[in-house]
Amino acid sequence: MTRFRAAVLRSYEGPFAVEEVALSGEPGPGELLVEIAGCGMCRTDLAVRRSAGRSPLPAVLGHEGAGIVVAAGDGPGGAIGVGDHVVLSFDSCGDCPACRGAAPAYCDSFAALNLFGGRPEHPPRFTDAAGDALAPRWFGQSSFARYALVRARNAVRVDPALPLALLGPLGCGFLTGAGAVLNSFRAGPGDPLVVLGAGAVGLAAVMAAGAAGAPVVAVDRHPRRLALAERFGAVPLPAGTAGLPDRIRRLTDGGARYALDTTASPELVNDALRALRPTGTLGLVARLPGVLPLEPGTLDRGRSVRHICEGDAVPGLLIPRLTGLWQAGRFPFDRLIRTYPLSEVNEAERDCEAGLVVKPVLIPEGGSR
């Protein structure tokens, strides 16, 4: 049995509690036990509170983990073995038409596996100090912890020379923003782009646009985040700017080819559609809180809107591409990160919600097997 400390969420309204938990047994076929070096805190982790009852509690959240494989089960683990450095990403079944078609983010079982307690185990393998069951692996990881048990399918091997503790957000938040630009839009030098919301996902999109040579406008209401976007090559534009669509069209020589909304604001979604040139595309990555009223004319002239999940990524392909861009100085995601010890998980959440940090990364302390 592996005993270690993890951040457990026991109520939708309460704080995280860092406490001892346990995993029973060794990794099974196709499974890996990963010692977590760092785990990003994503808005999806925090959204559990706003969707109370949909994701089971008590649970260990965290789905942007990175670490070292310390044990591996038999079976289809591929080329990953003990000692390898890995970035962990979302879970998928591997068998449905979407997975077989290299679109694992659209897996038929995505919600069940990642959000709603898929793959239940009887008896439970993940328990608290009293032996009571914790929810099954969040996004196939539950990596707000010293250790995470994952399927090899969830893990991507990376160069051990990379700063492992900082790589976890490449498994979700940064993957989503960069993938939208590089995979969904396939943006290039002739494709002006507008990004609405300069948080972790939006700034990753800005950096990816820069790496692809695409001109980009960033819209946000926080001056500090607009300053960051400008540092990464975007033209900054405050969200409250009068005549926002007209301003974007002027800045993009007649209209953006692509727009990426990370805000879920109906007003900004309509502004983005009006700012598109004919046949332009708007991608939505944030879950809308309710009905999206589209204003007359916003979808005229061949404009389209679509949802983008996890940047349309195959993690095993996109994560190495992003680390390669980082090594070349073209995707400086580390400049968005502030690290916190795992014991300060509640402080990290408060700073994230207050907009004081773009991407918190939790660093586990200690541990035993």
Secondary structure as a PSIPRED ss2 file (coil, helix, strand):
# PSIPRED VFORMAT (PSIPRED V4.0)

   1 M C   1.000  0.000  0.000
   2 T E   0.000  0.000  1.000
   3 R E   0.000  0.000  1.000
   4 F E   0.000  0.000  1.000
   5 R E   0.000  0.000  1.000
   6 A E   0.000  0.000  1.000
   7 A E   0.000  0.000  1.000
   8 V E   0.000  0.000  1.000
   9 L E   0.000  0.000  1.000
  10 R C   1.000  0.000  0.000
  11 S C   1.000  0.000  0.000
  12 Y C   1.000  0.000  0.000
  13 E C   1.000  0.000  0.000
  14 G C   1.000  0.000  0.000
  15 P C   1.000  0.000  0.000
  16 F E   0.000  0.000  1.000
  17 A E   0.000  0.000  1.000
  18 V E   0.000  0.000  1.000
  19 E E   0.000  0.000  1.000
  20 E E   0.000  0.000  1.000
  21 V E   0.000  0.000  1.000
  22 A E   0.000  0.000  1.000
  23 L E   0.000  0.000  1.000
  24 S C   1.000  0.000  0.000
  25 G C   1.000  0.000  0.000
  26 E C   1.000  0.000  0.000
  27 P C   1.000  0.000  0.000
  28 G C   1.000  0.000  0.000
  29 P C   1.000  0.000  0.000
  30 G C   1.000  0.000  0.000
  31 E E   0.000  0.000  1.000
  32 L E   0.000  0.000  1.000
  33 L E   0.000  0.000  1.000
  34 V E   0.000  0.000  1.000
  35 E E   0.000  0.000  1.000
  36 I E   0.000  0.000  1.000
  37 A E   0.000  0.000  1.000
  38 G E   0.000  0.000  1.000
  39 C E   0.000  0.000  1.000
  40 G E   0.000  0.000  1.000
  41 M C   1.000  0.000  0.000
  42 C C   1.000  0.000  0.000
  43 R H   0.000  1.000  0.000
  44 T H   0.000  1.000  0.000
  45 D H   0.000  1.000  0.000
  46 L H   0.000  1.000  0.000
  47 A H   0.000  1.000  0.000
  48 V C   1.000  0.000  0.000
  49 R C   1.000  0.000  0.000
  50 R C   1.000  0.000  0.000
  51 S C   1.000  0.000  0.000
  52 A C   1.000  0.000  0.000
  53 G C   1.000  0.000  0.000
  54 R C   1.000  0.000  0.000
  55 S C   1.000  0.000  0.000
  56 P C   1.000  0.000  0.000
  57 L C   1.000  0.000  0.000
  58 P C   1.000  0.000  0.000
  59 A E   0.000  0.000  1.000
  60 V E   0.000  0.000  1.000
  61 L C   1.000  0.000  0.000
  62 G C   1.000  0.000  0.000
  63 H C   1.000  0.000  0.000
  64 E C   1.000  0.000  0.000
  65 G E   0.000  0.000  1.000
  66 A E   0.000  0.000  1.000
  67 G E   0.000  0.000  1.000
  68 I E   0.000  0.000  1.000
  69 V E   0.000  0.000  1.000
  70 V E   0.000  0.000  1.000
  71 A E   0.000  0.000  1.000
  72 A E   0.000  0.000  1.000
  73 G C   1.000  0.000  0.000
  74 D C   1.000  0.000  0.000
  75 G C   1.000  0.000  0.000
  76 P C   1.000  0.000  0.000
  77 G C   1.000  0.000  0.000
  78 G C   1.000  0.000  0.000
  79 A C   1.000  0.000  0.000
  80 I C   1.000  0.000  0.000
  81 G C   1.000  0.000  0.000
  82 V C   1.000  0.000  0.000
  83 G C   1.000  0.000  0.000
  84 D C   1.000  0.000  0.000
  85 H E   0.000  0.000  1.000
  86 V E   0.000  0.000  1.000
  87 V E   0.000  0.000  1.000
  88 L E   0.000  0.000  1.000
  89 S C   1.000  0.000  0.000
  90 F C   1.000  0.000  0.000
  91 D C   1.000  0.000  0.000
  92 S C   1.000  0.000  0.000
  93 C C   1.000  0.000  0.000
  94 G C   1.000  0.000  0.000
  95 D C   1.000  0.000  0.000
  96 C C   1.000  0.000  0.000
  97 P H   0.000  1.000  0.000
  98 A H   0.000  1.000  0.000
  99 C H   0.000  1.000  0.000
 100 R H   0.000  1.000  0.000
 101 G C   1.000  0.000  0.000
 102 A C   1.000  0.000  0.000
 103 A C   1.000  0.000  0.000
 104 P H   0.000  1.000  0.000
 105 A H   0.000  1.000  0.000
 106 Y H   0.000  1.000  0.000
 107 C C   1.000  0.000  0.000
 108 D C   1.000  0.000  0.000
 109 S C   1.000  0.000  0.000
 110 F H   0.000  1.000  0.000
 111 A H   0.000  1.000  0.000
 112 A H   0.000  1.000  0.000
 113 L H   0.000  1.000  0.000
 114 N H   0.000  1.000  0.000
 115 L C   1.000  0.000  0.000
 116 F C   1.000  0.000  0.000
 117 G C   1.000  0.000  0.000
 118 G C   1.000  0.000  0.000
 119 R C   1.000  0.000  0.000
 120 P C   1.000  0.000  0.000
 121 E C   1.000  0.000  0.000
 122 H C   1.000  0.000  0.000
 123 P C   1.000  0.000  0.000
 124 P C   1.000  0.000  0.000
 125 R C   1.000  0.000  0.000
 126 F E   0.000  0.000  1.000
 127 T E   0.000  0.000  1.000
 128 D E   0.000  0.000  1.000
 129 A C   1.000  0.000  0.000
 130 A C   1.000  0.000  0.000
 131 G C   1.000  0.000  0.000
 132 D C   1.000  0.000  0.000
 133 A E   0.000  0.000  1.000
 134 L C   1.000  0.000  0.000
 135 A C   1.000  0.000  0.000
 136 P C   1.000  0.000  0.000
 137 R C   1.000  0.000  0.000
 138 W H   0.000  1.000  0.000
 139 F H   0.000  1.000  0.000
 140 G H   0.000  1.000  0.000
 141 Q C   1.000  0.000  0.000
 142 S C   1.000  0.000  0.000
 143 S C   1.000  0.000  0.000
 144 F C   1.000  0.000  0.000
 145 A E   0.000  0.000  1.000
 146 R C   1.000  0.000  0.000
 147 Y E   0.000  0.000  1.000
 148 A E   0.000  0.000  1.000
 149 L E   0.000  0.000  1.000
 150 V E   0.000  0.000  1.000
 151 R E   0.000  0.000  1.000
 152 A H   0.000  1.000  0.000
 153 R H   0.000  1.000  0.000
 154 N H   0.000  1.000  0.000
 155 A E   0.000  0.000  1.000
 156 V E   0.000  0.000  1.000
 157 R E   0.000  0.000  1.000
 158 V E   0.000  0.000  1.000
 159 D C   1.000  0.000  0.000
 160 P C   1.000  0.000  0.000
 161 A C   1.000  0.000  0.000
 162 L C   1.000  0.000  0.000
 163 P C   1.000  0.000  0.000
 164 L H   0.000  1.000  0.000
 165 A H   0.000  1.000  0.000
 166 L H   0.000  1.000  0.000
 167 L C   1.000  0.000  0.000
 168 G H   0.000  1.000  0.000
 169 P H   0.000  1.000  0.000
 170 L H   0.000  1.000  0.000
 171 G H   0.000  1.000  0.000
 172 C C   1.000  0.000  0.000
 173 G H   0.000  1.000  0.000
 174 F H   0.000  1.000  0.000
 175 L H   0.000  1.000  0.000
 176 T H   0.000  1.000  0.000
 177 G H   0.000  1.000  0.000
 178 A H   0.000  1.000  0.000
 179 G H   0.000  1.000  0.000
 180 A H   0.000  1.000  0.000
 181 V H   0.000  1.000  0.000
 182 L H   0.000  1.000  0.000
 183 N H   0.000  1.000  0.000
 184 S H   0.000  1.000  0.000
 185 F H   0.000  1.000  0.000
 186 R C   1.000  0.000  0.000
 187 A C   1.000  0.000  0.000
 188 G C   1.000  0.000  0.000
 189 P C   1.000  0.000  0.000
 190 G C   1.000  0.000  0.000
 191 D C   1.000  0.000  0.000
 192 P C   1.000  0.000  0.000
 193 L E   0.000  0.000  1.000
 194 V E   0.000  0.000  1.000
 195 V E   0.000  0.000  1.000
 196 L E   0.000  0.000  1.000
 197 G C   1.000  0.000  0.000
 198 A C   1.000  0.000  0.000
 199 G C   1.000  0.000  0.000
 200 A H   0.000  1.000  0.000
 201 V H   0.000  1.000  0.000
 202 G H   0.000  1.000  0.000
 203 L H   0.000  1.000  0.000
 204 A H   0.000  1.000  0.000
 205 A H   0.000  1.000  0.000
 206 V H   0.000  1.000  0.000
 207 M H   0.000  1.000  0.000
 208 A H   0.000  1.000  0.000
 209 A H   0.000  1.000  0.000
 210 G H   0.000  1.000  0.000
 211 A H   0.000  1.000  0.000
 212 A H   0.000  1.000  0.000
 213 G C   1.000  0.000  0.000
 214 A C   1.000  0.000  0.000
 215 P C   1.000  0.000  0.000
 216 V E   0.000  0.000  1.000
 217 V E   0.000  0.000  1.000
 218 A E   0.000  0.000  1.000
 219 V E   0.000  0.000  1.000
 220 D E   0.000  0.000  1.000
 221 R C   1.000  0.000  0.000
 222 H C   1.000  0.000  0.000
 223 P H   0.000  1.000  0.000
 224 R H   0.000  1.000  0.000
 225 R H   0.000  1.000  0.000
 226 L H   0.000  1.000  0.000
 227 A H   0.000  1.000  0.000
 228 L H   0.000  1.000  0.000
 229 A H   0.000  1.000  0.000
 230 E H   0.000  1.000  0.000
 231 R H   0.000  1.000  0.000
 232 F C   1.000  0.000  0.000
 233 G C   1.000  0.000  0.000
 234 A C   1.000  0.000  0.000
 235 V E   0.000  0.000  1.000
 236 P E   0.000  0.000  1.000
 237 L E   0.000  0.000  1.000
 238 P E   0.000  0.000  1.000
 239 A C   1.000  0.000  0.000
 240 G C   1.000  0.000  0.000
 241 T C   1.000  0.000  0.000
 242 A C   1.000  0.000  0.000
 243 G C   1.000  0.000  0.000
 244 L H   0.000  1.000  0.000
 245 P H   0.000  1.000  0.000
 246 D H   0.000  1.000  0.000
 247 R H   0.000  1.000  0.000
 248 I H   0.000  1.000  0.000
 249 R H   0.000  1.000  0.000
 250 R H   0.000  1.000  0.000
 251 L H   0.000  1.000  0.000
 252 T C   1.000  0.000  0.000
 253 D C   1.000  0.000  0.000
 254 G C   1.000  0.000  0.000
 255 G C   1.000  0.000  0.000
 256 A E   0.000  0.000  1.000
 257 R E   0.000  0.000  1.000
 258 Y E   0.000  0.000  1.000
 259 A E   0.000  0.000  1.000
 260 L E   0.000  0.000  1.000
 261 D E   0.000  0.000  1.000
 262 T C   1.000  0.000  0.000
 263 T C   1.000  0.000  0.000
 264 A C   1.000  0.000  0.000
 265 S C   1.000  0.000  0.000
 266 P H   0.000  1.000  0.000
 267 E H   0.000  1.000  0.000
 268 L H   0.000  1.000  0.000
 269 V H   0.000  1.000  0.000
 270 N H   0.000  1.000  0.000
 271 D H   0.000  1.000  0.000
 272 A H   0.000  1.000  0.000
 273 L H   0.000  1.000  0.000
 274 R H   0.000  1.000  0.000
 275 A H   0.000  1.000  0.000
 276 L E   0.000  0.000  1.000
 277 R E   0.000  0.000  1.000
 278 P E   0.000  0.000  1.000
 279 T E   0.000  0.000  1.000
 280 G E   0.000  0.000  1.000
 281 T E   0.000  0.000  1.000
 282 L E   0.000  0.000  1.000
 283 G E   0.000  0.000  1.000
 284 L E   0.000  0.000  1.000
 285 V C   1.000  0.000  0.000
 286 A C   1.000  0.000  0.000
 287 R C   1.000  0.000  0.000
 288 L C   1.000  0.000  0.000
 289 P C   1.000  0.000  0.000
 290 G C   1.000  0.000  0.000
 291 V C   1.000  0.000  0.000
 292 L C   1.000  0.000  0.000
 293 P C   1.000  0.000  0.000
 294 L C   1.000  0.000  0.000
 295 E C   1.000  0.000  0.000
 296 P C   1.000  0.000  0.000
 297 G C   1.000  0.000  0.000
 298 T C   1.000  0.000  0.000
 299 L C   1.000  0.000  0.000
 300 D C   1.000  0.000  0.000
 301 R C   1.000  0.000  0.000
 302 G C   1.000  0.000  0.000
 303 R C   1.000  0.000  0.000
 304 S E   0.000  0.000  1.000
 305 V E   0.000  0.000  1.000
 306 R E   0.000  0.000  1.000
 307 H E   0.000  0.000  1.000
 308 I C   1.000  0.000  0.000
 309 C C   1.000  0.000  0.000
 310 E H   0.000  1.000  0.000
 311 G H   0.000  1.000  0.000
 312 D H   0.000  1.000  0.000
 313 A C   1.000  0.000  0.000
 314 V C   1.000  0.000  0.000
 315 P H   0.000  1.000  0.000
 316 G H   0.000  1.000  0.000
 317 L H   0.000  1.000  0.000
 318 L H   0.000  1.000  0.000
 319 I H   0.000  1.000  0.000
 320 P H   0.000  1.000  0.000
 321 R H   0.000  1.000  0.000
 322 L H   0.000  1.000  0.000
 323 T H   0.000  1.000  0.000
 324 G H   0.000  1.000  0.000
 325 L H   0.000  1.000  0.000
 326 W H   0.000  1.000  0.000
 327 Q H   0.000  1.000  0.000
 328 A C   1.000  0.000  0.000
 329 G C   1.000  0.000  0.000
 330 R C   1.000  0.000  0.000
 331 F C   1.000  0.000  0.000
 332 P C   1.000  0.000  0.000
 333 F H   0.000  1.000  0.000
 334 D H   0.000  1.000  0.000
 335 R H   0.000  1.000  0.000
 336 L H   0.000  1.000  0.000
 337 I E   0.000  0.000  1.000
 338 R E   0.000  0.000  1.000
 339 T E   0.000  0.000  1.000
 340 Y E   0.000  0.000  1.000
 341 P E   0.000  0.000  1.000
 342 L H   0.000  1.000  0.000
 343 S H   0.000  1.000  0.000
 344 E H   0.000  1.000  0.000
 345 V H   0.000  1.000  0.000
 346 N H   0.000  1.000  0.000
 347 E H   0.000  1.000  0.000
 348 A H   0.000  1.000  0.000
 349 E H   0.000  1.000  0.000
 350 R H   0.000  1.000  0.000
 351 D H   0.000  1.000  0.000
 352 C H   0.000  1.000  0.000
 353 E H   0.000  1.000  0.000
 354 A C   1.000  0.000  0.000
 355 G C   1.000  0.000  0.000
 356 L C   1.000  0.000  0.000
 357 V C   1.000  0.000  0.000
 358 V C   1.000  0.000  0.000
 359 K E   0.000  0.000  1.000
 360 P E   0.000  0.000  1.000
 361 V E   0.000  0.000  1.000
 362 L E   0.000  0.000  1.000
 363 I E   0.000  0.000  1.000
 364 P C   1.000  0.000  0.000
 365 E C   1.000  0.000  0.000
 366 G C   1.000  0.000  0.000
 367 G C   1.000  0.000  0.000
 368 S C   1.000  0.000  0.000
 369 R C   1.000  0.000  0.000
